[in-house]
């Protein structure tokens, strides 16, 4: 017998998705990558780092959030290599 509820599964956070998905602020991403936050923001603007934005308010589109897995991939040159030597 299954029970239908409005609640997401315990493994999911309704704000960020699956529990394994960690979202970081620009400052946290910068610390993880050992660069300054302005560099992370520039890379995001240039499209070099995938990101999402929080819900904005009257002041604009919101703050950037970065997935830890995307940052790890960006720091791993082998993961970005297309096989060319």
TIRO-234099 format. One record per residue (C-alpha): residue in one letter; x, y, z negated. Coordinates in nm, 3 decimals, padded with zeros to 5 digits, m for minus. Example, Ala and Ser with C-alpha at 12.3 -4.5 7.8 and 13.67 -1.06 7.14 Angstrom:
+------+---------+---------+---------+
: rest :      xx :      yy :      zz :
+------+---------+---------+---------+
:    A :  01.230 : m00.450 : m00.780 :
:    S :  01.367 : m00.106 : m00.714 :
+------+---------+---------+---------+
***
This chain:
+------+---------+---------+---------+
: rest :      xx :      yy :      zz :
+------+---------+---------+---------+
:    X :  00.000 :  00.000 :  00.000 :
:    X :  00.142 :  00.340 :  00.092 :
:    X :  00.059 :  00.670 : m00.069 :
:    X :  00.036 :  00.983 :  00.141 :
:    X :  00.145 :  01.302 : m00.031 :
:    X :  00.231 :  01.657 :  00.067 :
:    X :  00.571 :  01.622 : m00.099 :
:    X :  00.884 :  01.550 :  00.108 :
:    X :  01.077 :  01.233 :  00.025 :
:    X :  01.300 :  01.267 : m00.281 :
:    X :  01.608 :  01.256 : m00.056 :
:    X :  01.505 :  01.575 :  00.123 :
:    X :  01.509 :  01.936 :  00.011 :
:    X :  01.233 :  02.133 :  00.189 :
:    X :  01.467 :  02.433 :  00.222 :
:    X :  01.775 :  02.266 :  00.368 :
:    X :  01.664 :  01.929 :  00.508 :
:    X :  01.823 :  01.598 :  00.413 :
:    X :  02.000 :  01.586 :  00.079 :
:    X :  02.331 :  01.506 :  00.250 :
:    X :  02.314 :  01.835 :  00.441 :
:    X :  02.507 :  02.102 :  00.254 :
:    X :  02.455 :  02.464 :  00.361 :
:    X :  02.721 :  02.718 :  00.269 :
:    X :  02.725 :  03.096 :  00.259 :
:    X :  02.975 :  03.292 :  00.467 :
:    X :  03.199 :  03.334 :  00.162 :
:    X :  03.184 :  02.965 :  00.076 :
:    X :  03.258 :  02.873 :  00.438 :
:    X :  03.554 :  03.110 :  00.439 :
:    X :  03.695 :  02.957 :  00.121 :
:    X :  03.653 :  02.607 :  00.263 :
:    X :  03.833 :  02.707 :  00.584 :
:    X :  04.094 :  02.919 :  00.400 :
:    X :  04.018 :  03.236 :  00.595 :
:    X :  03.848 :  03.564 :  00.502 :
:    X :  03.470 :  03.595 :  00.533 :
:    X :  03.499 :  03.849 :  00.816 :
:    X :  03.673 :  03.581 :  01.026 :
:    X :  03.390 :  03.333 :  00.968 :
:    X :  03.133 :  03.600 :  01.057 :
:    X :  03.323 :  03.688 :  01.375 :
:    X :  03.354 :  03.322 :  01.478 :
:    X :  02.979 :  03.279 :  01.422 :
:    X :  02.900 :  03.588 :  01.630 :
:    X :  03.129 :  03.463 :  01.907 :
:    X :  02.951 :  03.126 :  01.904 :
:    X :  03.256 :  02.935 :  01.781 :
:    X :  03.084 :  02.823 :  01.459 :
:    X :  02.726 :  02.694 :  01.463 :
:    X :  02.507 :  02.850 :  01.197 :
:    X :  02.153 :  02.916 :  01.093 :
:    X :  02.001 :  03.221 :  00.930 :
:    X :  01.787 :  03.257 :  00.622 :
:    X :  01.449 :  03.421 :  00.653 :
:    X :  01.498 :  03.791 :  00.700 :
:    X :  01.315 :  04.072 :  00.542 :
:    X :  01.268 :  04.435 :  00.631 :
:    X :  01.644 :  04.474 :  00.676 :
:    X :  01.709 :  04.216 :  00.945 :
:    X :  01.742 :  03.852 :  01.043 :
:    X :  01.882 :  03.723 :  00.714 :
:    X :  02.209 :  03.573 :  00.602 :
:    X :  02.415 :  03.312 :  00.785 :
:    X :  02.436 :  02.959 :  00.650 :
:    X :  02.686 :  02.703 :  00.772 :
:    X :  02.666 :  02.324 :  00.759 :
:    X :  02.964 :  02.170 :  00.585 :
:    X :  02.986 :  01.904 :  00.857 :
:    X :  03.018 :  02.174 :  01.128 :
:    X :  03.298 :  02.345 :  00.936 :
:    X :  03.481 :  02.016 :  00.889 :
:    X :  03.453 :  01.947 :  01.262 :
:    X :  03.582 :  02.295 :  01.348 :
:    X :  03.885 :  02.241 :  01.123 :
:    X :  03.962 :  01.901 :  01.280 :
:    X :  04.131 :  01.961 :  01.618 :
:    X :  04.097 :  01.592 :  01.713 :
:    X :  03.718 :  01.612 :  01.685 :
:    X :  03.710 :  01.905 :  01.928 :
:    X :  03.951 :  01.750 :  02.177 :
:    X :  03.793 :  01.622 :  02.498 :
:    X :  04.072 :  01.371 :  02.555 :
:    X :  04.299 :  01.602 :  02.754 :
:    X :  04.660 :  01.602 :  02.640 :
+------+---------+---------+---------+
***
